[in-house]
Amino acid sequence: MTLQVLAVANQKGGVGKTTTALSLGAALGEMGHRVLVMDLDPHACASIHLGFYPEEQRTTLYELFLEEDAGKRPAILDNLIASTTNAKFDVAPSHIRLSELEMDLRDRAGIGAILKQCRRHLHDRYDYVILDCPPHVGILLVNALVAANLVIIPMQTDFLALHGVRLIFATMKTLNKALPQPIDFRILATMFDRRAGACQRVLRLLRQKAANKVFESIIPMDTKFREASGMGKTILEVAPSSRGAQAYRHLAKEITANENA
């Protein structure tokens, strides 16, 4: 199959970006797909969750972006990719120094297309690359949006979360002016509490306004997410029969079905 790059992005924190990147990666891996999760957030939440700590002396995505010679990036990429113990996907860990890239690369040309150029090297190795994006606009988010086949926008089913969606829409609209084709996206409803009227109203509003741009899959509130995080694992490992695990399996099937349609 053709490599698919999925960017998990929202310019609001706390909406489930990292949970989605890791859980979706695990669900796709469980289906037999070859998956790489790239942690593009300088906070390194996905990396730390999986036991890759910033203070360790290892190659990270910081070195990849810092390298000026495009011909040397494939070797750096090979060196930084690591396997996870049980999660059924590989990981490209983050580093806090990714936050310095705005200054480090400010005078360099083509800085928004570094990840897109790396796609060719990953094409035969993976079926899916999932990008866990930072919540702010900058080099890393632009790279993710430019490289992606699909942008997944996790949105907490809360009225305040609508603001973050508007921000990411504005960023994509700006980028679309310079790209050969518009960025494709889908909204993923997260942290859904079916007992809460506010959650139900936000979900109805989303589906009325965005129609086919909203996933059918809905990610529910589930305490097993927190338990899995505390154990450094995904919910599919810790509680494979839980509502949260089943929701991400449904999302993985929805994504693969849409690609095969």
C-alpha positions as CSV (number, residue, x, y, z in Angstrom):
1,M,0.0,0.0,0.0
2,T,1.0,3.6,-0.4
3,L,2.5,5.3,2.7
4,Q,-0.1,7.3,4.5
5,V,0.9,10.2,6.8
6,L,-1.6,11.2,9.4
7,A,-1.0,14.4,11.3
8,V,-2.8,14.6,14.7
9,A,-3.2,18.4,15.2
10,N,-5.1,21.0,17.1
11,Q,-4.0,24.4,18.3
12,K,-5.6,23.8,21.7
13,G,-3.9,21.6,24.3
14,G,-5.7,18.9,26.3
15,V,-7.9,17.5,23.6
16,G,-6.4,14.1,23.3
17,K,-3.7,14.6,20.6
18,T,-1.1,12.3,22.1
19,T,-3.6,9.8,23.3
20,T,-5.0,9.6,19.7
21,A,-1.6,9.3,18.1
22,L,-0.5,6.5,20.4
23,S,-3.8,4.6,20.5
24,L,-4.4,4.9,16.8
25,G,-0.9,3.7,16.2
26,A,-1.5,0.7,18.4
27,A,-4.8,-0.1,16.7
28,L,-3.3,0.1,13.2
29,G,-0.4,-2.0,14.4
30,E,-2.8,-4.5,15.9
31,M,-4.4,-4.8,12.4
32,G,-1.0,-5.8,11.0
33,H,0.0,-2.5,9.5
34,R,3.6,-1.2,9.8
35,V,3.4,2.0,11.9
36,L,5.7,4.8,12.9
37,V,4.7,7.5,15.5
38,M,6.7,10.7,15.3
39,D,6.6,12.9,18.4
40,L,6.9,16.5,17.1
41,D,5.9,18.1,20.3
42,P,8.8,19.7,22.3
43,H,7.0,18.7,25.5
44,A,7.8,15.1,24.4
45,C,4.6,13.6,26.1
46,A,4.3,10.7,23.6
47,S,8.1,9.9,24.0
48,I,8.0,10.0,27.8
49,H,4.8,7.9,27.8
50,L,6.7,5.2,25.9
51,G,9.8,5.5,28.1
52,F,12.0,7.7,25.8
53,Y,13.3,10.4,28.1
54,P,14.7,13.8,26.8
55,E,17.7,13.6,29.2
56,E,18.9,10.3,27.6
57,Q,21.8,10.6,25.2
58,R,20.2,9.4,22.0
59,T,19.4,10.8,18.5
60,T,16.0,12.5,18.3
61,L,14.0,14.5,15.8
62,Y,15.9,17.6,16.8
63,E,19.0,16.3,15.0
64,L,16.9,15.4,11.9
65,F,15.5,19.0,11.5
66,L,18.9,20.6,12.4
67,E,20.7,18.7,9.6
68,E,21.3,21.0,6.6
69,D,22.3,18.3,4.2
70,A,19.1,16.5,2.9
71,G,21.3,13.6,1.8
72,K,22.3,12.8,5.4
73,R,18.8,12.9,6.9
74,P,17.8,9.3,6.0
75,A,20.8,8.0,8.0
76,I,19.7,10.2,11.0
77,L,16.1,8.9,10.6
78,D,17.3,5.3,10.7
79,N,19.3,6.0,13.8
80,L,16.6,7.7,15.8
81,I,13.7,5.3,15.1
82,A,13.2,2.9,17.9
83,S,10.9,0.0,18.6
84,T,8.4,0.0,21.4
85,T,8.2,-3.0,23.7
86,N,4.6,-4.1,23.2
87,A,2.7,-1.3,21.4
88,K,3.1,-2.7,17.9
89,F,4.6,0.4,16.4
90,D,7.9,2.2,16.1
91,V,8.6,5.7,17.5
92,A,10.7,8.7,16.5
93,P,11.2,10.4,19.9
94,S,11.1,14.1,20.6
95,H,13.4,16.4,22.5
96,I,12.8,19.7,24.4
97,R,15.3,21.4,22.0
98,L,12.7,21.1,19.2
99,S,11.4,24.4,20.7
100,E,14.7,26.1,19.6
101,L,14.1,25.3,15.9
102,E,12.4,28.6,15.2
103,M,15.6,30.4,16.0
104,D,18.0,27.7,14.7
105,L,16.4,27.5,11.2
106,R,15.1,31.1,10.8
107,D,17.4,31.9,7.9
108,R,17.2,28.5,6.1
109,A,15.2,28.0,2.9
110,G,12.8,25.1,2.5
111,I,12.3,24.4,6.3
112,G,8.6,23.7,5.9
113,A,9.2,20.6,3.7
114,I,11.7,18.6,5.7
115,L,9.3,15.9,6.7
116,K,7.7,15.7,3.2
117,Q,11.2,15.0,1.8
118,C,11.7,12.2,4.4
119,R,8.5,10.5,3.2
120,R,10.5,8.9,0.3
121,H,12.8,7.2,2.7
122,L,10.0,5.7,4.8
123,H,7.8,4.6,1.9
124,D,8.9,1.0,1.8
125,R,9.3,0.6,5.5
126,Y,5.9,1.8,6.9
127,D,2.2,1.8,5.9
128,Y,1.4,4.6,8.3
129,V,3.3,7.5,9.8
130,I,1.4,9.3,12.6
131,L,2.6,12.7,13.6
132,D,1.9,13.9,17.1
133,C,1.9,17.7,16.5
134,P,2.7,20.6,18.9
135,P,-0.3,22.9,19.7
136,H,1.3,26.1,18.4
137,V,2.0,27.3,14.8
138,G,5.6,27.0,13.8
139,I,8.1,25.0,11.8
140,L,7.0,21.7,13.3
141,L,3.3,22.1,12.7
142,V,3.8,23.4,9.2
143,N,6.1,20.4,8.4
144,A,3.4,18.1,9.6
145,L,0.5,19.7,7.7
146,V,2.6,19.9,4.5
147,A,3.6,16.2,4.7
148,A,0.3,14.8,5.7
149,N,-2.2,12.9,3.6
150,L,-4.8,13.5,6.3
151,V,-5.0,15.8,9.3
152,I,-6.9,14.3,12.2
153,I,-8.2,17.1,14.5
154,P,-9.1,15.7,17.9
155,M,-11.8,17.9,19.5
156,Q,-13.0,17.6,23.0
157,T,-16.8,17.7,22.9
158,D,-16.9,21.0,24.7
159,F,-17.9,24.4,23.4
160,L,-14.6,26.0,24.4
161,A,-12.8,23.5,22.2
162,L,-14.4,25.0,19.1
163,H,-11.9,27.8,19.3
164,G,-8.9,25.5,18.8
165,V,-10.6,24.0,15.7
166,R,-11.0,27.5,14.2
167,L,-7.3,28.2,14.8
168,I,-6.1,25.1,13.0
169,F,-8.6,25.8,10.1
170,A,-7.0,29.3,9.8
171,T,-3.5,27.8,9.7
172,M,-4.5,25.2,7.0
173,K,-6.3,27.9,5.0
174,T,-3.0,30.0,4.9
175,L,-1.0,27.0,3.9
176,N,-3.5,26.0,1.2
177,K,-2.6,29.2,-0.7
178,A,0.9,27.9,-1.3
179,L,0.1,24.1,-1.7
180,P,-0.8,22.4,-5.0
181,Q,-3.9,20.8,-3.4
182,P,-5.9,21.6,-0.2
183,I,-5.0,19.8,3.0
184,D,-7.5,17.0,3.7
185,F,-8.8,16.8,7.3
186,R,-11.3,15.1,9.6
187,I,-12.5,16.1,13.1
188,L,-12.4,13.4,15.8
189,A,-14.8,13.9,18.7
190,T,-12.9,13.1,21.9
191,M,-13.6,12.9,25.7
192,F,-17.3,12.3,24.9
193,D,-19.6,11.8,27.9
194,R,-22.9,10.5,26.5
195,R,-24.6,11.5,29.8
196,A,-23.8,15.2,29.4
197,G,-26.2,17.3,27.4
198,A,-23.4,19.7,26.5
199,C,-21.4,16.9,24.9
200,Q,-24.4,15.8,22.9
201,R,-25.1,19.4,21.7
202,V,-21.5,19.9,20.6
203,L,-21.5,16.7,18.7
204,R,-24.8,17.5,17.0
205,L,-23.4,21.0,16.1
206,L,-20.2,19.5,14.7
207,R,-22.1,17.1,12.5
208,Q,-24.5,19.7,11.3
209,K,-21.7,22.2,10.4
210,A,-18.9,19.9,9.2
211,A,-21.0,16.9,7.8
212,N,-18.6,14.5,6.1
213,K,-15.6,16.1,7.7
214,V,-16.4,14.5,11.1
215,F,-15.4,10.9,11.8
216,E,-18.2,8.5,12.7
217,S,-15.9,7.2,15.4
218,I,-16.3,8.9,18.8
219,I,-13.7,8.6,21.6
220,P,-15.5,8.3,25.0
221,M,-14.4,9.3,28.4
222,D,-12.6,6.3,29.9
223,T,-10.6,6.1,33.1
224,K,-8.5,3.3,31.4
225,F,-6.7,6.0,29.4
226,R,-5.3,7.5,32.6
227,E,-4.3,4.0,33.9
228,A,-2.6,3.2,30.6
229,S,-0.6,6.4,30.7
230,G,0.5,5.8,34.3
231,M,1.8,2.4,33.1
232,G,3.6,3.7,30.1
233,K,1.4,1.7,27.7
234,T,-1.5,2.3,25.4
235,I,-5.1,1.5,26.4
236,L,-5.1,-1.4,23.9
237,E,-2.5,-3.1,25.9
238,V,-3.8,-2.3,29.4
239,A,-7.6,-2.7,28.8
240,P,-8.1,-4.2,25.3
241,S,-11.9,-4.7,25.9
242,S,-12.5,-1.2,27.3
243,R,-14.7,1.4,25.5
244,G,-11.7,3.5,24.8
245,A,-9.7,0.7,23.1
246,Q,-12.7,-0.3,21.1
247,A,-13.3,3.3,19.9
248,Y,-9.7,3.5,18.6
249,R,-10.1,0.2,16.8
250,H,-13.2,1.5,15.2
251,L,-11.3,4.7,14.1
252,A,-8.5,2.6,12.6
253,K,-11.0,0.6,10.6
254,E,-12.7,3.8,9.5
255,I,-9.5,5.3,8.3
256,T,-8.4,2.2,6.4
257,A,-11.9,1.7,4.9
258,N,-11.9,5.3,3.6
259,E,-8.5,4.8,1.9
260,N,-9.7,1.6,0.2
261,A,-13.0,3.1,-0.9
